[in-house]
């Protein structure tokens, strides 16, 4: 585990090489780790050739480091792979606001995933369900032998559940849910192998026909939760009092709690942080997105994944709960050198620790967006950073980028056509 103490160095004021050198000293990174984080060489074309089909090359995105996080009492520098301006800065600033109260506390449930088996062509699905219940122990024993390595590590099947789907477009059918502890893996391969192995035996027991046998990305048994308290006095800035900011954040959250149109954007702000860390560690961001949004609608209405309130002392208190099926072994995580360096930088040694970091970043990102929306508006800080991208798109190079971005931001006309006009005036 990383044990570095928080420091007073303004990370954003350092050069890129100085930032890498500081991370090396804090986390004990090797030259190979630093090269992977810096993208030199990153993922090679030869490595990519073995990951997906029809490879022609690789595609790069920026890697930013979020500072100031304290998670379960431990300082953590968090890598984020993301192209949108203001995300890294927003998460860093919210993490800093949380430091006086101890930062973020995070927990996870057991790494249990769900494998689904669809059973069709049954004369009586309810009778078939009873037959499967009678053979449940034998089926679990068979599933336990599918992956000896996982079994040795303490993982494997935990339960079998059976659900009759009464009203479907094709009529009633039966679904079996295999509950499977995947330990430090994301678990897709282990789950899919296990349910495929059980399918013939289930057909023999029920007399039915198994069609789909695959994991569910609604990993609602594998949850991550983060909590944070921010002192009201620390929320004050410019002409905004702490109470004004606190109440505005709670009021903005209330909008998302009752309206799916707002909740979609609210939760997207959470996923800005979550996805960026998931990408940095080589995990499946599409699976995480699917599970998160399904979980947000679990009560039959799409709503906010987070909750914000005023605590007994008048401070702002936030909580985020969501499914997080992430792993530190297998898949792209073990192939991509940047993913391995990211895990080493954070000092995480289990999938649970990784999920705790990710859910904390998601909560911080949510706070950053709500604070901006409830006060100065989302565009002020975001557009100032976006102006750099516009300047580059207009053809600015070197020192011209910052100079042009400052002018665009001051004019509040962050557009490529205006940027080109300004550059034409310079020539």
C-alpha positions as CSV (number, residue, x, y, z in Angstrom):
1,X,0.0,0.0,0.0
2,X,1.2,3.5,-0.8
3,X,2.1,5.3,2.4
4,X,3.2,8.6,1.1
5,X,2.2,11.7,3.1
6,X,0.3,14.6,1.5
7,X,2.7,17.3,0.4
8,X,2.4,21.0,-0.3
9,X,3.9,20.8,-3.8
10,X,1.5,22.3,-6.4
11,X,1.6,19.4,-8.8
12,X,0.0,21.4,-11.7
13,X,2.9,23.9,-11.6
14,X,5.5,21.2,-12.3
15,X,6.7,20.3,-15.7
16,X,5.6,16.9,-17.0
17,X,9.0,15.4,-16.3
18,X,9.0,16.8,-12.8
19,X,5.6,15.3,-12.2
20,X,6.8,11.9,-13.3
21,X,9.9,12.2,-11.1
22,X,7.7,13.1,-8.1
23,X,5.4,10.1,-8.7
24,X,8.5,7.8,-8.9
25,X,9.8,9.0,-5.5
26,X,6.3,8.7,-3.9
27,X,5.3,5.3,-5.2
28,X,8.6,3.6,-5.9
29,X,7.9,3.4,-9.7
30,X,10.5,2.0,-12.0
31,X,11.7,3.6,-15.3
32,X,9.5,1.1,-17.1
33,X,6.5,2.2,-15.0
34,X,7.2,5.9,-15.8
35,X,7.6,5.1,-19.5
36,X,4.2,3.3,-19.5
37,X,2.4,6.2,-17.7
38,X,4.0,8.7,-20.1
39,X,2.9,6.8,-23.1
40,X,6.5,6.0,-24.1
41,X,6.2,3.3,-25.4
42,X,2.8,2.6,-23.8
43,X,0.8,-0.1,-25.6
44,X,2.8,-1.3,-28.6
45,X,1.2,-2.2,-31.9
46,X,2.5,-5.8,-31.4
47,X,0.7,-6.0,-28.0
48,X,-2.5,-4.6,-29.5
49,X,-2.3,-7.2,-32.3
50,X,-3.0,-9.9,-29.7
51,X,-5.9,-8.0,-27.9
52,X,-8.5,-7.4,-30.7
53,X,-9.0,-8.2,-34.4
54,X,-7.9,-6.3,-37.5
55,X,-5.4,-4.1,-35.7
56,X,-3.9,-1.2,-37.6
57,X,-2.4,0.7,-34.7
58,X,-3.1,2.2,-31.3
59,X,-5.0,5.3,-30.1
60,X,-3.8,7.6,-27.3
61,X,-5.6,9.7,-24.7
62,X,-4.2,12.0,-22.0
63,X,-3.3,10.5,-18.7
64,X,-3.8,12.9,-15.8
65,X,-3.0,12.5,-12.1
66,X,-5.5,13.4,-9.5
67,X,-3.8,14.6,-6.3
68,X,-5.0,15.2,-2.7
69,X,-7.1,12.1,-2.3
70,X,-7.2,10.4,1.1
71,X,-9.2,7.2,1.0
72,X,-9.7,5.1,4.1
73,X,-6.9,7.1,5.7
74,X,-4.4,6.5,2.9
75,X,-3.1,9.2,0.5
76,X,-3.5,8.1,-3.1
77,X,-2.5,9.6,-6.4
78,X,-5.0,8.5,-9.0
79,X,-4.4,8.2,-12.7
80,X,-7.3,9.2,-15.0
81,X,-7.5,8.6,-18.8
82,X,-9.8,11.2,-20.2
83,X,-10.1,13.7,-23.0
84,X,-12.5,16.2,-21.4
85,X,-11.1,19.3,-19.7
86,X,-11.8,20.2,-16.1
87,X,-12.3,16.6,-14.9
88,X,-8.9,16.0,-13.4
89,X,-8.8,19.5,-11.9
90,X,-12.3,19.2,-10.5
91,X,-11.7,15.9,-8.8
92,X,-8.4,17.1,-7.3
93,X,-9.9,20.2,-5.9
94,X,-12.8,18.3,-4.3
95,X,-10.4,15.8,-2.8
96,X,-8.5,18.7,-1.3
97,X,-11.7,20.1,0.2
98,X,-12.3,16.8,1.9
99,X,-8.9,16.5,3.5
100,X,-9.8,18.4,6.8
101,X,-12.5,15.9,7.6
102,X,-10.3,12.9,6.8
103,X,-11.1,12.5,3.1
104,X,-13.2,9.6,1.8
105,X,-14.3,6.4,3.4
106,X,-15.1,3.5,1.1
107,X,-16.3,-0.1,1.4
108,X,-17.1,-2.9,-0.9
109,X,-19.2,-6.0,-0.7
110,X,-18.0,-9.5,-1.7
111,X,-16.8,-9.8,-5.4
112,X,-19.8,-11.8,-6.4
113,X,-21.0,-11.8,-10.0
114,X,-24.1,-13.2,-11.5
115,X,-24.2,-15.7,-14.4
116,X,-27.5,-16.2,-16.1
117,X,-28.8,-19.3,-17.8
118,X,-32.0,-19.0,-19.9
119,X,-34.1,-22.2,-20.0
120,X,-36.8,-22.5,-22.7
121,X,-39.3,-25.1,-24.1
122,X,-40.5,-26.1,-20.6
123,X,-44.0,-27.6,-20.3
124,X,-44.2,-26.2,-16.7
125,X,-41.4,-23.7,-15.7
126,X,-42.5,-23.9,-12.0
127,X,-42.1,-27.7,-11.9
128,X,-38.7,-27.3,-13.6
129,X,-37.7,-24.8,-11.0
130,X,-38.5,-27.3,-8.2
131,X,-36.4,-30.0,-9.9
132,X,-33.5,-27.7,-10.1
133,X,-33.8,-26.7,-6.5
134,X,-33.7,-30.4,-5.6
135,X,-30.4,-30.7,-7.5
136,X,-28.9,-27.4,-6.3
137,X,-26.1,-28.7,-4.2
138,X,-25.0,-31.1,-6.9
139,X,-25.0,-28.2,-9.5
140,X,-23.0,-26.0,-7.1
141,X,-20.5,-28.8,-6.6
142,X,-20.1,-29.1,-10.4
143,X,-19.6,-25.4,-10.7
144,X,-16.9,-25.4,-8.0
145,X,-14.7,-27.7,-10.1
146,X,-14.7,-25.4,-13.2
147,X,-11.8,-23.2,-12.0
148,X,-9.4,-25.0,-9.6
149,X,-7.2,-21.9,-9.4
150,X,-10.1,-19.7,-8.3
151,X,-11.2,-22.3,-5.9
152,X,-7.8,-22.4,-4.3
153,X,-7.9,-18.6,-3.9
154,X,-11.2,-18.9,-2.0
155,X,-13.5,-18.1,-4.9
156,X,-16.1,-20.1,-6.7
157,X,-19.9,-20.6,-6.6
158,X,-21.8,-19.2,-3.7
159,X,-25.5,-19.9,-4.6
160,X,-27.9,-20.8,-7.3
161,X,-31.2,-18.9,-7.7
162,X,-34.1,-19.7,-10.1
163,X,-36.6,-17.2,-11.4
164,X,-39.7,-17.9,-13.5
165,X,-40.2,-15.1,-16.1
166,X,-44.0,-15.2,-16.3
167,X,-44.7,-12.5,-18.8
168,X,-42.3,-12.2,-21.7
169,X,-42.8,-11.6,-25.5
170,X,-42.2,-15.4,-26.0
171,X,-44.2,-16.6,-23.0
172,X,-43.0,-18.0,-19.7
173,X,-39.5,-19.3,-19.3
174,X,-37.0,-20.1,-16.5
175,X,-33.8,-18.3,-15.6
176,X,-31.0,-19.7,-13.3
177,X,-28.7,-17.3,-11.6
178,X,-25.3,-18.6,-10.6
179,X,-23.8,-16.4,-7.9
180,X,-20.0,-16.7,-8.3
181,X,-17.2,-15.2,-6.2
182,X,-14.5,-14.1,-8.7
183,X,-12.0,-12.8,-6.1
184,X,-9.6,-10.2,-7.8
185,X,-10.8,-10.7,-11.3
186,X,-13.5,-8.7,-13.2
187,X,-15.0,-12.2,-13.6
188,X,-16.5,-12.3,-17.1
189,X,-14.5,-15.3,-18.3
190,X,-14.9,-17.3,-15.1
191,X,-18.6,-16.7,-15.0
192,X,-19.2,-17.5,-18.6
193,X,-17.2,-20.7,-18.4
194,X,-19.1,-21.8,-15.3
195,X,-22.6,-21.3,-16.7
196,X,-21.7,-23.0,-20.0
197,X,-20.4,-26.0,-18.1
198,X,-23.7,-26.2,-16.1
199,X,-26.0,-25.9,-19.2
200,X,-26.0,-29.6,-20.3
201,X,-26.8,-30.8,-16.7
202,X,-29.6,-28.2,-16.4
203,X,-31.1,-29.4,-19.7
204,X,-31.0,-33.0,-18.5
205,X,-32.7,-32.1,-15.2
206,X,-35.5,-30.0,-16.7
207,X,-36.0,-31.4,-20.1
208,X,-35.8,-27.9,-21.5
209,X,-33.4,-26.1,-23.8
210,X,-30.7,-23.8,-22.6
211,X,-30.2,-20.7,-24.9
212,X,-28.3,-17.8,-23.3
213,X,-25.6,-18.5,-20.7
214,X,-23.7,-15.4,-19.9
215,X,-22.8,-13.0,-17.0
216,X,-25.0,-10.1,-16.1
217,X,-23.4,-6.6,-16.0
218,X,-25.9,-5.6,-13.4
219,X,-23.5,-6.6,-10.7
220,X,-25.8,-5.6,-7.8
221,X,-24.1,-8.0,-5.4
222,X,-20.7,-6.4,-6.0
223,X,-21.2,-2.9,-4.7
224,X,-18.8,-0.1,-3.8
225,X,-19.8,2.7,-1.5
226,X,-18.0,6.0,-0.7
227,X,-18.8,8.7,1.8
228,X,-17.4,12.2,2.3
229,X,-18.1,15.1,4.6
230,X,-17.0,18.6,3.6
231,X,-17.1,21.4,6.2
232,X,-19.5,24.2,5.2
233,X,-16.8,26.8,5.9
234,X,-14.5,25.2,3.3
235,X,-17.2,25.5,0.6
236,X,-17.2,29.3,0.6
237,X,-15.5,31.1,-2.2
238,X,-15.7,34.5,-3.9
239,X,-19.1,36.0,-3.1
240,X,-20.6,32.6,-2.2
241,X,-21.0,31.7,1.5
242,X,-20.5,28.2,2.6
243,X,-24.2,27.8,3.5
244,X,-25.2,29.0,0.0
245,X,-22.9,26.5,-1.7
246,X,-24.0,23.7,0.6
247,X,-27.7,24.3,0.1
248,X,-27.2,24.8,-3.7
249,X,-25.5,21.4,-4.0
250,X,-28.3,19.7,-2.1
251,X,-30.9,21.5,-4.1
252,X,-29.2,20.5,-7.4
253,X,-29.0,16.9,-6.2
254,X,-32.7,16.9,-5.4
255,X,-33.5,17.8,-9.0
256,X,-31.6,14.6,-10.1
257,X,-33.4,12.5,-7.4
258,X,-36.8,13.2,-9.0
259,X,-36.2,13.8,-12.7
260,X,-34.7,11.2,-15.0
261,X,-33.7,13.9,-17.6
262,X,-31.5,15.6,-14.9
263,X,-30.4,12.3,-13.4
264,X,-28.9,11.1,-16.7
265,X,-26.6,14.2,-16.8
266,X,-26.0,14.0,-13.0
267,X,-24.9,10.4,-13.2
268,X,-22.8,11.2,-16.3
269,X,-20.8,13.5,-14.1
270,X,-20.2,10.7,-11.7
271,X,-19.1,8.5,-14.6
272,X,-16.6,11.2,-15.8
273,X,-14.5,10.2,-12.8
274,X,-15.3,6.5,-12.7
275,X,-14.7,5.7,-16.3
276,X,-11.4,7.6,-16.4
277,X,-9.9,5.4,-13.6
278,X,-11.5,2.3,-15.1
279,X,-9.8,3.1,-18.4
280,X,-6.5,3.8,-16.7
281,X,-6.5,0.4,-15.2
282,X,-7.4,-1.6,-18.3
283,X,-10.9,-2.5,-17.0
284,X,-14.2,-2.7,-19.0
285,X,-15.7,0.8,-18.8
286,X,-18.7,-0.3,-20.9
287,X,-19.6,-3.0,-18.4
288,X,-19.3,-0.5,-15.6
289,X,-21.5,2.0,-17.4
290,X,-24.2,-0.6,-18.1
291,X,-24.3,-1.7,-14.5
292,X,-24.3,1.8,-13.1
293,X,-27.3,3.0,-15.2
294,X,-29.2,-0.2,-14.6
295,X,-28.6,0.1,-10.9
296,X,-29.9,3.7,-11.0
297,X,-33.2,2.4,-12.3
298,X,-33.5,-0.6,-10.0
299,X,-36.6,0.8,-8.3
300,X,-38.4,1.2,-11.6
301,X,-37.5,4.8,-12.1
302,X,-34.1,6.2,-13.2
303,X,-32.6,8.4,-10.4
304,X,-29.4,9.7,-8.9
305,X,-26.7,7.2,-7.9
306,X,-25.5,9.7,-5.2
307,X,-27.1,11.3,-2.2
308,X,-26.3,14.7,-0.7
309,X,-27.5,16.1,2.7
310,X,-26.7,18.4,5.5
311,X,-25.4,16.5,8.5
312,X,-26.1,17.2,12.2
313,X,-23.2,19.7,12.4
314,X,-24.4,21.6,9.4
315,X,-21.7,20.3,7.1
316,X,-22.2,18.8,3.6
317,X,-22.4,15.0,3.5
318,X,-22.3,12.9,0.3
319,X,-22.6,9.2,-0.5
320,X,-22.3,7.2,-3.6
321,X,-23.3,3.5,-4.1
322,X,-22.9,1.6,-7.3
323,X,-21.9,-1.7,-8.8
324,X,-18.2,-1.9,-9.6
325,X,-17.0,-5.1,-11.2
326,X,-13.3,-4.3,-11.7
327,X,-10.3,-6.6,-11.5
328,X,-6.5,-6.4,-11.1
329,X,-5.8,-9.7,-12.8
330,X,-6.5,-11.0,-16.3
331,X,-7.7,-9.2,-19.4
332,X,-6.2,-6.0,-20.6
333,X,-5.1,-5.1,-17.1
334,X,-2.3,-7.7,-17.4
335,X,-1.5,-6.9,-21.0
336,X,-1.4,-3.1,-21.0
337,X,1.8,-1.8,-19.4
338,X,0.1,1.5,-18.6
339,X,-2.6,-0.3,-16.6
340,X,0.0,-2.2,-14.6
341,X,1.8,1.1,-13.8
342,X,-1.5,2.7,-12.8
343,X,-2.2,0.0,-10.3
344,X,1.3,0.3,-8.9
345,X,1.0,4.1,-8.6
346,X,-2.2,3.8,-6.6
347,X,-0.8,1.0,-4.4
348,X,-3.8,-1.2,-4.7
349,X,-3.4,-4.9,-4.2
350,X,-6.9,-6.2,-4.4
351,X,-9.9,-5.6,-6.6
352,X,-11.8,-4.3,-3.6
353,X,-9.2,-1.6,-3.0
354,X,-9.4,-0.6,-6.6
355,X,-13.2,-0.3,-6.5
356,X,-12.9,1.8,-3.3
357,X,-10.6,4.3,-5.1
358,X,-12.9,4.4,-8.2
359,X,-16.1,5.0,-6.2
360,X,-14.4,7.8,-4.2
361,X,-13.3,9.5,-7.4
362,X,-16.8,9.2,-8.8
363,X,-18.2,10.9,-5.7
364,X,-15.6,13.7,-5.9
365,X,-16.4,14.3,-9.5
366,X,-20.1,14.5,-8.7
367,X,-19.3,17.1,-6.1
368,X,-17.2,19.1,-8.5
369,X,-20.0,19.3,-11.0
370,X,-22.7,20.1,-8.5
371,X,-20.6,22.9,-6.9
372,X,-20.0,24.5,-10.3
373,X,-23.7,24.2,-11.4
374,X,-25.0,25.5,-8.1
375,X,-22.7,28.6,-8.1
376,X,-20.9,30.1,-11.1
377,X,-22.3,27.7,-13.7
378,X,-20.5,24.8,-15.4
379,X,-19.1,26.9,-18.3
380,X,-16.8,29.3,-16.5
381,X,-14.2,26.8,-15.4
382,X,-14.8,24.2,-18.1
383,X,-14.6,26.7,-21.0
384,X,-11.4,28.2,-19.7
385,X,-9.8,24.8,-20.0
386,X,-11.6,23.9,-23.2
387,X,-10.1,27.1,-24.7
388,X,-6.7,25.3,-24.9
389,X,-8.2,22.6,-27.1
390,X,-9.8,25.2,-29.3
391,X,-6.5,27.0,-29.6
392,X,-4.7,23.9,-30.7
393,X,-7.5,23.0,-33.2
394,X,-7.1,26.5,-34.7
395,X,-3.4,25.8,-35.3
396,X,-1.7,27.4,-32.3
397,X,1.6,25.9,-31.3
398,X,4.0,26.3,-28.3
399,X,3.5,29.5,-26.3
400,X,0.7,30.5,-28.6
401,X,-1.7,27.9,-27.1
402,X,-1.8,29.5,-23.6
403,X,-1.8,33.1,-24.9
404,X,-4.7,32.3,-27.3
405,X,-6.6,30.3,-24.8
406,X,-6.5,33.2,-22.3
407,X,-7.9,35.6,-24.9
408,X,-10.7,33.3,-25.9
409,X,-11.6,32.7,-22.3
410,X,-11.6,36.4,-21.4
411,X,-13.8,37.1,-24.4
412,X,-16.1,34.2,-23.6
413,X,-16.0,33.3,-27.3
414,X,-14.3,29.9,-27.2
415,X,-14.7,29.0,-30.9
416,X,-12.3,27.9,-33.6
417,X,-13.4,30.6,-36.0
418,X,-12.6,33.4,-33.5
419,X,-9.3,31.7,-32.6
420,X,-8.3,31.8,-36.2
421,X,-9.2,35.5,-36.5
422,X,-7.0,36.3,-33.5
423,X,-4.1,34.3,-35.0
424,X,-4.6,36.1,-38.3
425,X,-4.2,39.5,-36.5
426,X,-0.9,38.3,-35.0
427,X,0.6,37.5,-38.4
